[in-house]
Amino acid sequence: MPLKSLESLFRSERRSFLHLVNEAWRQNRRFCVRCHSAKIYRLADKRYRCARCGYTFHDFTRRWIGELNLTARQWLWIVKLFELEIPAAQLAKEVGISYPTALKAIYLLRRAIAQASGPDESLTVENVSAATQDWNAGDEHARVFGLTERNGKIDISIVGHLGAAAVIKEQPNFVKQGPIIFTGRVGQYDGLILWRFRLPPGTPKGLTKGKSPPLDGLDSFWSFVRPRLGRFHRTSDQDLFYFLKELAFRYQHRDEELFNSLVSLMTQLMPNN
């Protein structure tokens, strides 16, 4: 979006709000977000009520941007700063929100991206904390994610039949970049990704930090994501899953401006609505 258009959009809360409303109701036909009935009526407080099921809602109910108590202008600034890959701490300062709120907003953006890329597999992801697990106490059950490249598009999926320890034991060709581990081709996958702060006993010591990984056909993707992996500081496989979805989205649209696409994603209905 041109800077002049952004300046106009951010000029007032009303302009920002109307922009988000127009994105949320593209056909300008409101419906009940619970039962999808078109028989709704407006209340005095500007909310809506469904004549069929009685559900009361506002313009952003059950949408990603409705999950936080933020103004429309704040949300648009968050989306723009997220597009520019501004760190959460700086984003919080620029928008005037708390650091936890900034983290939650980024989490919601990543979830919206993941939803747009396909079914929400996160419902099957187990949160495993590196701080409370070690290799001898079940860390080998951490999730593994598979990468496949098809026509320039990267797909991230959950590999249900492999654990972290088994991957490292059976796949000698891998590289560790911070807490992120990349492997070479495995079965139907062009590569596997997992995260571990510590390697299991007996792991070869010849691993070189920053060494190019043996990812056949994924060299371009690796070159794109490698400098960004340092931004991953969370403590669960689910966080890594959403982070990888973000990186795949950015890679696929690396030659495009993301602001309008991200706004569109954030105003969509959340799953199971």
Secondary structure, 3 states (H helix, E strand, C coil): CCHHHHHHHCCCHHHHHHHHHHHHCCCCCCCCCCCCCCCEEECCCCCEEECCCCCEECCCCCEHHHHCCCCHHHHHHHHHHHHCCCCHHHHHHHHCCCHHHHHHHHHHHHHHHHHHHCCCHHHHCCCCCCCCCCHHHCHHHCCEEEEEEECCEEEEEEECCCCHHHHHHHCCCEEEECCEEEECCECCECEEEEECCCCCCCCCCCCCCCCCCCCCCCHHHHHHHHHHHHHCCCCCHHHHHHHHHHHHHHHHCCCCCCHHHHHHHHCCECCCC
